[in-house]
């Protein structure tokens, strides 16, 4: 599994509600809960993002989204550190251009965010040619009930209120 179910990896930091200027935070996030800072959870997940084979990374992303709505900034840090936010009242795009992957299979990552809540609506992974999308689609369909996948010139994975789009 990408993220251990035995509790050895504390994923709370992935799900912290993003801070949006002008919006009061009425979530149940405990701002004083920094327990993930005192263990190796961040480093363990970062290593998985950096070192895992592409199929395992995608399975991990589906697991992360199925665990809740991840914070775009925390998830973006897992891909790399060269980030940029562009947006207006209708569309916000969070881009990561310097991807830290040992396999060099991902060129760029973009997240299309809800302009008010900053929830991730679409996660775009721009990949190098040669990845077996059909095998990935079959694996995802076998592994996850209720997951919708569509393969044409890109693989679109839909589940709930988010999509992962691999181009």
VOKOL-513576 format. One record per atom (N, C-alpha, C): residue number from 1; atom name; x, y, z. Coordinates in nm, 2 decimals. Layout:
{NUM, 'CA', {X, Y, Z}}
...
***
This chain:
{1, 'N', {0.08, -0.12, 0.00}}
{1, 'CA', {0.00, 0.00, 0.00}}
{1, 'C', {0.09, 0.12, 0.00}}
{2, 'N', {0.04, 0.23, -0.06}}
{2, 'CA', {0.11, 0.35, -0.07}}
{2, 'C', {0.12, 0.42, 0.06}}
{3, 'N', {0.01, 0.43, 0.13}}
{3, 'CA', {0.01, 0.48, 0.26}}
{3, 'C', {-0.04, 0.37, 0.36}}
{4, 'N', {0.04, 0.34, 0.46}}
{4, 'CA', {0.02, 0.23, 0.55}}
{4, 'C', {-0.12, 0.25, 0.62}}
{5, 'N', {-0.19, 0.14, 0.63}}
{5, 'CA', {-0.31, 0.14, 0.71}}
{5, 'C', {-0.29, 0.11, 0.86}}
{6, 'N', {-0.16, 0.08, 0.89}}
{6, 'CA', {-0.13, 0.05, 1.03}}
{6, 'C', {-0.11, 0.17, 1.12}}
{7, 'N', {-0.12, 0.28, 1.06}}
{7, 'CA', {-0.11, 0.41, 1.14}}
{7, 'C', {0.04, 0.45, 1.16}}
{8, 'N', {0.13, 0.39, 1.09}}
{8, 'CA', {0.27, 0.43, 1.11}}
{8, 'C', {0.30, 0.56, 1.03}}
{9, 'N', {0.22, 0.60, 0.93}}
{9, 'CA', {0.23, 0.72, 0.86}}
{9, 'C', {0.12, 0.81, 0.90}}
{10, 'N', {0.15, 0.93, 0.96}}
{10, 'CA', {0.05, 1.03, 1.00}}
{10, 'C', {0.02, 1.12, 0.88}}
{11, 'N', {-0.10, 1.11, 0.82}}
{11, 'CA', {-0.13, 1.18, 0.70}}
{11, 'C', {-0.21, 1.31, 0.73}}
{12, 'N', {-0.22, 1.35, 0.85}}
{12, 'CA', {-0.30, 1.47, 0.89}}
{12, 'C', {-0.26, 1.59, 0.81}}
{13, 'N', {-0.13, 1.61, 0.79}}
{13, 'CA', {-0.08, 1.73, 0.72}}
{13, 'C', {-0.14, 1.74, 0.57}}
{14, 'N', {-0.17, 1.62, 0.51}}
{14, 'CA', {-0.22, 1.62, 0.37}}
{14, 'C', {-0.36, 1.68, 0.37}}
{15, 'N', {-0.44, 1.68, 0.48}}
{15, 'CA', {-0.58, 1.71, 0.48}}
{15, 'C', {-0.61, 1.84, 0.55}}
{16, 'N', {-0.50, 1.92, 0.59}}
{16, 'CA', {-0.53, 2.04, 0.66}}
{16, 'C', {-0.60, 2.14, 0.56}}
{17, 'N', {-0.71, 2.20, 0.61}}
{17, 'CA', {-0.78, 2.29, 0.53}}
{17, 'C', {-0.70, 2.41, 0.48}}
{18, 'N', {-0.70, 2.44, 0.35}}
{18, 'CA', {-0.61, 2.55, 0.30}}
{18, 'C', {-0.66, 2.68, 0.36}}
{19, 'N', {-0.57, 2.77, 0.38}}
{19, 'CA', {-0.60, 2.91, 0.43}}
{19, 'C', {-0.64, 2.99, 0.31}}
{20, 'N', {-0.76, 3.05, 0.31}}
{20, 'CA', {-0.81, 3.13, 0.20}}
{20, 'C', {-0.83, 3.27, 0.26}}
{21, 'N', {-0.76, 3.37, 0.21}}
{21, 'CA', {-0.77, 3.51, 0.25}}
{21, 'C', {-0.92, 3.55, 0.25}}
{22, 'N', {-0.97, 3.61, 0.36}}
{22, 'CA', {-1.10, 3.66, 0.36}}
{22, 'C', {-1.21, 3.56, 0.40}}
{23, 'N', {-1.17, 3.43, 0.42}}
{23, 'CA', {-1.27, 3.33, 0.45}}
{23, 'C', {-1.24, 3.28, 0.59}}
{24, 'N', {-1.34, 3.28, 0.68}}
{24, 'CA', {-1.31, 3.23, 0.82}}
{24, 'C', {-1.31, 3.08, 0.81}}
{25, 'N', {-1.22, 3.02, 0.89}}
{25, 'CA', {-1.20, 2.88, 0.90}}
{25, 'C', {-1.29, 2.82, 1.01}}
{26, 'N', {-1.40, 2.76, 0.97}}
{26, 'CA', {-1.49, 2.70, 1.07}}
{26, 'C', {-1.47, 2.55, 1.07}}
{27, 'N', {-1.36, 2.50, 1.02}}
{27, 'CA', {-1.34, 2.35, 1.01}}
{27, 'C', {-1.30, 2.30, 1.15}}
{28, 'N', {-1.30, 2.17, 1.16}}
{28, 'CA', {-1.27, 2.10, 1.28}}
{28, 'C', {-1.11, 2.07, 1.29}}
{29, 'N', {-1.04, 2.13, 1.20}}
{29, 'CA', {-0.89, 2.12, 1.20}}
{29, 'C', {-0.84, 2.18, 1.33}}
{30, 'N', {-0.76, 2.11, 1.40}}
{30, 'CA', {-0.70, 2.16, 1.52}}
{30, 'C', {-0.57, 2.23, 1.48}}
{31, 'N', {-0.56, 2.36, 1.48}}
{31, 'CA', {-0.44, 2.43, 1.44}}
{31, 'C', {-0.32, 2.40, 1.53}}
{32, 'N', {-0.34, 2.35, 1.65}}
{32, 'CA', {-0.24, 2.31, 1.74}}
{32, 'C', {-0.19, 2.17, 1.72}}
{33, 'N', {-0.26, 2.09, 1.64}}
{33, 'CA', {-0.21, 1.95, 1.61}}
{33, 'C', {-0.10, 1.95, 1.51}}
{34, 'N', {0.01, 1.95, 1.55}}
{34, 'CA', {0.13, 1.94, 1.47}}
{34, 'C', {0.20, 1.81, 1.49}}
{35, 'N', {0.13, 1.70, 1.52}}
{35, 'CA', {0.19, 1.58, 1.55}}
{35, 'C', {0.27, 1.52, 1.44}}
{36, 'N', {0.23, 1.55, 1.32}}
{36, 'CA', {0.30, 1.50, 1.20}}
{36, 'C', {0.44, 1.56, 1.19}}
{37, 'N', {0.46, 1.67, 1.26}}
{37, 'CA', {0.59, 1.74, 1.25}}
{37, 'C', {0.70, 1.67, 1.33}}
{38, 'N', {0.65, 1.58, 1.43}}
{38, 'CA', {0.74, 1.52, 1.52}}
{38, 'C', {0.77, 1.37, 1.49}}
{39, 'N', {0.73, 1.33, 1.37}}
{39, 'CA', {0.77, 1.20, 1.33}}
{39, 'C', {0.82, 1.21, 1.18}}
{40, 'N', {0.84, 1.10, 1.11}}
{40, 'CA', {0.89, 1.10, 0.98}}
{40, 'C', {0.79, 1.09, 0.87}}
{41, 'N', {0.66, 1.11, 0.90}}
{41, 'CA', {0.55, 1.09, 0.81}}
{41, 'C', {0.58, 1.17, 0.68}}
{42, 'N', {0.61, 1.30, 0.69}}
{42, 'CA', {0.63, 1.39, 0.57}}
{42, 'C', {0.74, 1.33, 0.48}}
{43, 'N', {0.85, 1.29, 0.54}}
{43, 'CA', {0.96, 1.23, 0.47}}
{43, 'C', {0.92, 1.10, 0.40}}
{44, 'N', {0.85, 1.02, 0.48}}
{44, 'CA', {0.81, 0.89, 0.42}}
{44, 'C', {0.72, 0.90, 0.30}}
{45, 'N', {0.62, 0.99, 0.31}}
{45, 'CA', {0.53, 1.01, 0.19}}
{45, 'C', {0.61, 1.08, 0.08}}
{46, 'N', {0.69, 1.17, 0.11}}
{46, 'CA', {0.77, 1.24, 0.00}}
{46, 'C', {0.86, 1.14, -0.07}}
{47, 'N', {0.92, 1.04, 0.00}}
{47, 'CA', {1.00, 0.94, -0.06}}
{47, 'C', {0.91, 0.85, -0.15}}
{48, 'N', {0.79, 0.82, -0.11}}
{48, 'CA', {0.70, 0.74, -0.19}}
{48, 'C', {0.67, 0.82, -0.32}}
{49, 'N', {0.65, 0.95, -0.31}}
{49, 'CA', {0.62, 1.03, -0.43}}
{49, 'C', {0.74, 1.03, -0.52}}
{50, 'N', {0.86, 1.03, -0.46}}
{50, 'CA', {0.98, 1.05, -0.54}}
{50, 'C', {1.02, 0.91, -0.60}}
{51, 'N', {1.01, 0.81, -0.53}}
{51, 'CA', {1.07, 0.68, -0.57}}
{51, 'C', {0.97, 0.58, -0.63}}
{52, 'N', {0.85, 0.59, -0.60}}
{52, 'CA', {0.75, 0.48, -0.64}}
{52, 'C', {0.74, 0.47, -0.80}}
{53, 'N', {0.71, 0.35, -0.85}}
{53, 'CA', {0.68, 0.34, -0.99}}
{53, 'C', {0.55, 0.42, -1.02}}
{54, 'N', {0.53, 0.46, -1.14}}
{54, 'CA', {0.42, 0.55, -1.18}}
{54, 'C', {0.28, 0.49, -1.14}}
{55, 'N', {0.26, 0.36, -1.16}}
{55, 'CA', {0.13, 0.30, -1.13}}
{55, 'C', {0.10, 0.30, -0.98}}
{56, 'N', {0.21, 0.28, -0.90}}
{56, 'CA', {0.19, 0.29, -0.76}}
{56, 'C', {0.16, 0.43, -0.71}}
{57, 'N', {0.22, 0.53, -0.78}}
{57, 'CA', {0.19, 0.67, -0.74}}
{57, 'C', {0.05, 0.70, -0.77}}
{58, 'N', {-0.01, 0.66, -0.88}}
{58, 'CA', {-0.15, 0.69, -0.91}}
{58, 'C', {-0.24, 0.62, -0.81}}
{59, 'N', {-0.21, 0.49, -0.78}}
{59, 'CA', {-0.29, 0.42, -0.67}}
{59, 'C', {-0.28, 0.50, -0.54}}
{60, 'N', {-0.16, 0.55, -0.51}}
{60, 'CA', {-0.15, 0.63, -0.39}}
{60, 'C', {-0.23, 0.76, -0.39}}
{61, 'N', {-0.23, 0.82, -0.51}}
{61, 'CA', {-0.32, 0.95, -0.52}}
{61, 'C', {-0.46, 0.91, -0.50}}
{62, 'N', {-0.51, 0.80, -0.56}}
{62, 'CA', {-0.65, 0.76, -0.54}}
{62, 'C', {-0.68, 0.74, -0.39}}
{63, 'N', {-0.59, 0.67, -0.33}}
{63, 'CA', {-0.60, 0.65, -0.18}}
{63, 'C', {-0.61, 0.78, -0.10}}
{64, 'N', {-0.52, 0.87, -0.14}}
{64, 'CA', {-0.52, 1.00, -0.07}}
{64, 'C', {-0.65, 1.07, -0.09}}
{65, 'N', {-0.70, 1.08, -0.21}}
{65, 'CA', {-0.83, 1.15, -0.23}}
{65, 'C', {-0.95, 1.07, -0.17}}
{66, 'N', {-0.94, 0.94, -0.17}}
{66, 'CA', {-1.04, 0.86, -0.10}}
{66, 'C', {-1.04, 0.88, 0.05}}
{67, 'N', {-0.93, 0.92, 0.11}}
{67, 'CA', {-0.91, 0.95, 0.25}}
{67, 'C', {-0.97, 1.09, 0.29}}
{68, 'N', {-1.00, 1.17, 0.19}}
{68, 'CA', {-1.05, 1.30, 0.22}}
{68, 'C', {-1.00, 1.40, 0.11}}
{69, 'N', {-1.04, 1.52, 0.13}}
{69, 'CA', {-0.99, 1.63, 0.03}}
{69, 'C', {-0.86, 1.68, 0.07}}
{70, 'N', {-0.75, 1.64, 0.00}}
{70, 'CA', {-0.62, 1.69, 0.04}}
{70, 'C', {-0.60, 1.84, 0.01}}
{71, 'N', {-0.51, 1.90, 0.09}}
{71, 'CA', {-0.48, 2.04, 0.08}}
{71, 'C', {-0.39, 2.05, -0.05}}
{72, 'N', {-0.42, 2.14, -0.14}}
{72, 'CA', {-0.34, 2.15, -0.26}}
{72, 'C', {-0.20, 2.18, -0.24}}
{73, 'N', {-0.17, 2.26, -0.14}}
{73, 'CA', {-0.03, 2.30, -0.12}}
{73, 'C', {0.05, 2.18, -0.06}}
{74, 'N', {-0.01, 2.11, 0.03}}
{74, 'CA', {0.06, 2.00, 0.09}}
{74, 'C', {0.08, 1.89, -0.01}}
{75, 'N', {-0.02, 1.86, -0.09}}
{75, 'CA', {0.00, 1.76, -0.20}}
{75, 'C', {0.10, 1.81, -0.30}}
{76, 'N', {0.10, 1.93, -0.33}}
{76, 'CA', {0.19, 1.99, -0.43}}
{76, 'C', {0.34, 1.97, -0.38}}
{77, 'N', {0.36, 1.99, -0.25}}
{77, 'CA', {0.50, 1.97, -0.20}}
{77, 'C', {0.55, 1.83, -0.22}}
{78, 'N', {0.46, 1.74, -0.23}}
{78, 'CA', {0.50, 1.60, -0.25}}
{78, 'C', {0.56, 1.58, -0.39}}
{79, 'N', {0.52, 1.66, -0.49}}
{79, 'CA', {0.56, 1.65, -0.62}}
{79, 'C', {0.69, 1.73, -0.65}}
{80, 'N', {0.70, 1.84, -0.58}}
{80, 'CA', {0.82, 1.93, -0.60}}
{80, 'C', {0.80, 2.06, -0.53}}
{81, 'N', {0.90, 2.15, -0.55}}
{81, 'CA', {0.90, 2.28, -0.47}}
{81, 'C', {0.89, 2.40, -0.56}}
{82, 'N', {0.89, 2.39, -0.69}}
{82, 'CA', {0.88, 2.50, -0.78}}
{82, 'C', {0.74, 2.53, -0.81}}
{83, 'N', {0.66, 2.60, -0.73}}
{83, 'CA', {0.52, 2.62, -0.75}}
{83, 'C', {0.48, 2.76, -0.78}}
{84, 'N', {0.36, 2.77, -0.84}}
{84, 'CA', {0.30, 2.90, -0.88}}
{84, 'C', {0.15, 2.89, -0.87}}
{85, 'N', {0.09, 2.99, -0.83}}
{85, 'CA', {-0.06, 3.00, -0.82}}
{85, 'C', {-0.10, 3.11, -0.92}}
{86, 'N', {-0.19, 3.08, -1.01}}
{86, 'CA', {-0.25, 3.18, -1.10}}
{86, 'C', {-0.40, 3.17, -1.08}}
{87, 'N', {-0.47, 3.28, -1.08}}
{87, 'CA', {-0.61, 3.27, -1.07}}
{87, 'C', {-0.69, 3.40, -1.07}}
{88, 'N', {-0.82, 3.38, -1.08}}
{88, 'CA', {-0.91, 3.49, -1.07}}
{88, 'C', {-1.04, 3.44, -1.00}}
{89, 'N', {-1.14, 3.51, -1.01}}
{89, 'CA', {-1.27, 3.47, -0.94}}
{89, 'C', {-1.33, 3.35, -1.00}}
{90, 'N', {-1.29, 3.31, -1.12}}
{90, 'CA', {-1.35, 3.19, -1.18}}
{90, 'C', {-1.26, 3.07, -1.18}}
{91, 'N', {-1.13, 3.09, -1.18}}
{91, 'CA', {-1.04, 2.97, -1.20}}
{91, 'C', {-0.91, 3.00, -1.12}}
{92, 'N', {-0.86, 2.90, -1.05}}
{92, 'CA', {-0.74, 2.91, -0.98}}
{92, 'C', {-0.66, 2.78, -1.02}}
{93, 'N', {-0.53, 2.81, -1.07}}
{93, 'CA', {-0.45, 2.70, -1.11}}
{93, 'C', {-0.32, 2.70, -1.03}}
{94, 'N', {-0.29, 2.59, -0.97}}
{94, 'CA', {-0.17, 2.57, -0.89}}
{94, 'C', {-0.08, 2.48, -0.97}}
{95, 'N', {0.04, 2.53, -1.01}}
{95, 'CA', {0.13, 2.45, -1.09}}
{95, 'C', {0.26, 2.42, -1.02}}
{96, 'N', {0.31, 2.30, -1.05}}
{96, 'CA', {0.44, 2.25, -1.01}}
{96, 'C', {0.52, 2.21, -1.13}}
{97, 'N', {0.63, 2.28, -1.15}}
{97, 'CA', {0.70, 2.26, -1.28}}
{97, 'C', {0.83, 2.18, -1.26}}
{98, 'N', {0.89, 2.19, -1.14}}
{98, 'CA', {1.01, 2.11, -1.11}}
{98, 'C', {0.98, 1.99, -1.03}}
{99, 'N', {0.94, 1.88, -1.11}}
{99, 'CA', {0.89, 1.76, -1.04}}
{99, 'C', {1.01, 1.68, -0.99}}
{100, 'N', {1.00, 1.63, -0.87}}
{100, 'CA', {1.11, 1.56, -0.81}}
{100, 'C', {1.07, 1.41, -0.81}}
{101, 'N', {1.10, 1.34, -0.92}}
{101, 'CA', {1.07, 1.20, -0.94}}
{101, 'C', {1.19, 1.13, -0.99}}
{102, 'N', {1.24, 1.02, -0.93}}
{102, 'CA', {1.35, 0.95, -0.97}}
{102, 'C', {1.34, 0.90, -1.11}}
{103, 'N', {1.22, 0.86, -1.15}}
{103, 'CA', {1.19, 0.80, -1.28}}
{103, 'C', {1.18, 0.91, -1.39}}
{104, 'N', {1.17, 1.03, -1.36}}
{104, 'CA', {1.15, 1.14, -1.45}}
{104, 'C', {1.04, 1.12, -1.55}}
{105, 'N', {0.93, 1.06, -1.50}}
{105, 'CA', {0.81, 1.03, -1.58}}
{105, 'C', {0.71, 1.14, -1.59}}
{106, 'N', {0.71, 1.23, -1.49}}
{106, 'CA', {0.61, 1.34, -1.49}}
{106, 'C', {0.69, 1.47, -1.52}}
{107, 'N', {0.63, 1.54, -1.62}}
{107, 'CA', {0.69, 1.67, -1.66}}
{107, 'C', {0.64, 1.79, -1.58}}
{108, 'N', {0.51, 1.79, -1.56}}
{108, 'CA', {0.45, 1.90, -1.49}}
{108, 'C', {0.32, 1.86, -1.42}}
{109, 'N', {0.28, 1.92, -1.31}}
{109, 'CA', {0.16, 1.89, -1.24}}
{109, 'C', {0.08, 2.03, -1.23}}
{110, 'N', {-0.05, 2.02, -1.26}}
{110, 'CA', {-0.14, 2.13, -1.24}}
{110, 'C', {-0.26, 2.09, -1.16}}
{111, 'N', {-0.30, 2.17, -1.07}}
{111, 'CA', {-0.42, 2.15, -1.00}}
{111, 'C', {-0.52, 2.26, -1.02}}
{112, 'N', {-0.64, 2.23, -1.07}}
{112, 'CA', {-0.74, 2.33, -1.09}}
{112, 'C', {-0.82, 2.33, -0.96}}
{113, 'N', {-0.83, 2.45, -0.89}}
{113, 'CA', {-0.89, 2.46, -0.76}}
{113, 'C', {-1.02, 2.54, -0.77}}
{114, 'N', {-1.11, 2.50, -0.68}}
{114, 'CA', {-1.23, 2.59, -0.66}}
{114, 'C', {-1.18, 2.72, -0.61}}
{115, 'N', {-1.23, 2.83, -0.68}}
{115, 'CA', {-1.17, 2.96, -0.64}}
{115, 'C', {-1.21, 3.01, -0.50}}
{116, 'N', {-1.31, 2.95, -0.44}}
{116, 'CA', {-1.35, 3.00, -0.31}}
{116, 'C', {-1.29, 2.91, -0.20}}
{117, 'N', {-1.32, 2.78, -0.21}}
{117, 'CA', {-1.27, 2.68, -0.10}}
{117, 'C', {-1.13, 2.63, -0.12}}
{118, 'N', {-1.07, 2.65, -0.24}}
{118, 'CA', {-0.94, 2.60, -0.28}}
{118, 'C', {-0.93, 2.45, -0.28}}
{119, 'N', {-1.05, 2.38, -0.29}}
{119, 'CA', {-1.05, 2.23, -0.30}}
{119, 'C', {-1.00, 2.20, -0.44}}
{120, 'N', {-0.93, 2.08, -0.45}}
{120, 'CA', {-0.88, 2.04, -0.58}}
{120, 'C', {-1.00, 1.98, -0.66}}
{121, 'N', {-1.02, 2.03, -0.78}}
{121, 'CA', {-1.13, 1.98, -0.87}}
{121, 'C', {-1.06, 1.88, -0.97}}
{122, 'N', {-0.96, 1.93, -1.03}}
{122, 'CA', {-0.88, 1.85, -1.13}}
{122, 'C', {-0.74, 1.85, -1.10}}
{123, 'N', {-0.67, 1.73, -1.10}}
{123, 'CA', {-0.53, 1.72, -1.09}}
{123, 'C', {-0.48, 1.66, -1.22}}
{124, 'N', {-0.40, 1.75, -1.29}}
{124, 'CA', {-0.34, 1.71, -1.42}}
{124, 'C', {-0.20, 1.67, -1.40}}
{125, 'N', {-0.17, 1.55, -1.45}}
{125, 'CA', {-0.03, 1.50, -1.45}}
{125, 'C', {0.01, 1.50, -1.60}}
{126, 'N', {0.11, 1.58, -1.64}}
{126, 'CA', {0.16, 1.57, -1.77}}
{126, 'C', {0.28, 1.48, -1.77}}
{127, 'N', {0.27, 1.37, -1.84}}
{127, 'CA', {0.37, 1.26, -1.84}}
{127, 'C', {0.45, 1.25, -1.97}}
{128, 'N', {0.56, 1.18, -1.96}}
{128, 'CA', {0.64, 1.14, -2.08}}
{128, 'C', {0.57, 1.03, -2.15}}
{129, 'N', {0.60, 1.02, -2.28}}
{129, 'CA', {0.54, 0.91, -2.35}}
{129, 'C', {0.60, 0.78, -2.31}}
{130, 'N', {0.53, 0.67, -2.34}}
{130, 'CA', {0.58, 0.54, -2.31}}
{130, 'C', {0.52, 0.47, -2.19}}
{131, 'N', {0.43, 0.54, -2.11}}
{131, 'CA', {0.37, 0.48, -2.00}}
{131, 'C', {0.25, 0.40, -2.04}}
{132, 'N', {0.23, 0.28, -1.99}}
{132, 'CA', {0.12, 0.19, -2.03}}
{132, 'C', {-0.01, 0.23, -1.96}}
{133, 'N', {-0.09, 0.32, -2.02}}
{133, 'CA', {-0.21, 0.37, -1.96}}
{133, 'C', {-0.32, 0.27, -1.96}}
{134, 'N', {-0.33, 0.18, -2.06}}
{134, 'CA', {-0.43, 0.07, -2.06}}
{134, 'C', {-0.41, -0.02, -1.94}}
{135, 'N', {-0.29, -0.06, -1.91}}
{135, 'CA', {-0.26, -0.15, -1.79}}
{135, 'C', {-0.30, -0.07, -1.66}}
{136, 'N', {-0.27, 0.06, -1.65}}
{136, 'CA', {-0.30, 0.13, -1.54}}
{136, 'C', {-0.45, 0.14, -1.52}}
{137, 'N', {-0.53, 0.17, -1.63}}
{137, 'CA', {-0.67, 0.17, -1.63}}
{137, 'C', {-0.73, 0.04, -1.58}}
{138, 'N', {-0.68, -0.07, -1.63}}
{138, 'CA', {-0.73, -0.20, -1.59}}
{138, 'C', {-0.70, -0.23, -1.44}}
{139, 'N', {-0.58, -0.19, -1.40}}
{139, 'CA', {-0.55, -0.21, -1.26}}
{139, 'C', {-0.64, -0.13, -1.16}}
{140, 'N', {-0.67, 0.00, -1.20}}
{140, 'CA', {-0.75, 0.08, -1.12}}
{140, 'C', {-0.90, 0.03, -1.12}}
{141, 'N', {-0.95, -0.02, -1.23}}
{141, 'CA', {-1.08, -0.07, -1.24}}
{141, 'C', {-1.09, -0.20, -1.15}}
{142, 'N', {-0.99, -0.28, -1.15}}
{142, 'CA', {-0.99, -0.40, -1.06}}
{142, 'C', {-0.99, -0.37, -0.92}}
{143, 'N', {-0.91, -0.27, -0.88}}
{143, 'CA', {-0.88, -0.24, -0.74}}
{143, 'C', {-0.99, -0.16, -0.67}}
{144, 'N', {-1.05, -0.07, -0.75}}
{144, 'CA', {-1.14, 0.02, -0.68}}
{144, 'C', {-1.28, 0.02, -0.74}}
{145, 'N', {-1.38, -0.02, -0.66}}
{145, 'CA', {-1.52, -0.02, -0.70}}
{145, 'C', {-1.57, 0.12, -0.70}}
{146, 'N', {-1.65, 0.16, -0.79}}
{146, 'CA', {-1.71, 0.29, -0.80}}
{146, 'C', {-1.62, 0.40, -0.87}}
{147, 'N', {-1.50, 0.36, -0.90}}
{147, 'CA', {-1.40, 0.45, -0.97}}
{147, 'C', {-1.43, 0.45, -1.12}}
{148, 'N', {-1.44, 0.57, -1.18}}
{148, 'CA', {-1.47, 0.58, -1.32}}
{148, 'C', {-1.34, 0.61, -1.39}}
{149, 'N', {-1.31, 0.54, -1.50}}
{149, 'CA', {-1.19, 0.57, -1.58}}
{149, 'C', {-1.23, 0.58, -1.72}}
{150, 'N', {-1.16, 0.66, -1.79}}
{150, 'CA', {-1.19, 0.68, -1.94}}
{150, 'C', {-1.05, 0.70, -2.00}}
{151, 'N', {-1.03, 0.62, -2.11}}
{151, 'CA', {-0.90, 0.63, -2.18}}
{151, 'C', {-0.93, 0.66, -2.32}}
{152, 'N', {-0.87, 0.78, -2.37}}
{152, 'CA', {-0.87, 0.81, -2.51}}
{152, 'C', {-0.73, 0.87, -2.53}}
{153, 'N', {-0.71, 0.99, -2.56}}
{153, 'CA', {-0.58, 1.05, -2.57}}
{153, 'C', {-0.52, 1.08, -2.43}}
{154, 'N', {-0.60, 1.07, -2.33}}
{154, 'CA', {-0.56, 1.09, -2.19}}
{154, 'C', {-0.64, 0.99, -2.10}}
{155, 'N', {-0.58, 0.96, -1.98}}
{155, 'CA', {-0.66, 0.88, -1.89}}
{155, 'C', {-0.72, 0.97, -1.79}}
{156, 'N', {-0.85, 0.96, -1.77}}
{156, 'CA', {-0.93, 1.04, -1.68}}
{156, 'C', {-0.98, 0.95, -1.57}}
{157, 'N', {-0.94, 0.98, -1.45}}
{157, 'CA', {-0.99, 0.90, -1.33}}
{157, 'C', {-1.08, 0.99, -1.25}}
{158, 'N', {-1.21, 0.95, -1.24}}
{158, 'CA', {-1.31, 1.03, -1.17}}
{158, 'C', {-1.36, 0.95, -1.05}}
{159, 'N', {-1.37, 1.02, -0.94}}
{159, 'CA', {-1.42, 0.95, -0.82}}
{159, 'C', {-1.47, 1.06, -0.72}}
{160, 'N', {-1.60, 1.07, -0.70}}
{160, 'CA', {-1.65, 1.17, -0.61}}
{160, 'C', {-1.64, 1.30, -0.68}}
{161, 'N', {-1.59, 1.40, -0.61}}
{161, 'CA', {-1.58, 1.54, -0.66}}
{161, 'C', {-1.45, 1.58, -0.71}}
{162, 'N', {-1.36, 1.49, -0.75}}
{162, 'CA', {-1.23, 1.52, -0.81}}
{162, 'C', {-1.20, 1.43, -0.93}}
{163, 'N', {-1.11, 1.48, -1.01}}
{163, 'CA', {-1.06, 1.40, -1.12}}
{163, 'C', {-0.91, 1.41, -1.13}}
{164, 'N', {-0.85, 1.29, -1.16}}
{164, 'CA', {-0.70, 1.29, -1.19}}
{164, 'C', {-0.69, 1.27, -1.34}}
{165, 'N', {-0.63, 1.36, -1.41}}
{165, 'CA', {-0.62, 1.35, -1.56}}
{165, 'C', {-0.47, 1.34, -1.60}}
{166, 'N', {-0.44, 1.23, -1.66}}
{166, 'CA', {-0.31, 1.20, -1.70}}
{166, 'C', {-0.29, 1.22, -1.85}}
{167, 'N', {-0.21, 1.32, -1.89}}
{167, 'CA', {-0.19, 1.35, -2.03}}
{167, 'C', {-0.05, 1.32, -2.07}}
***
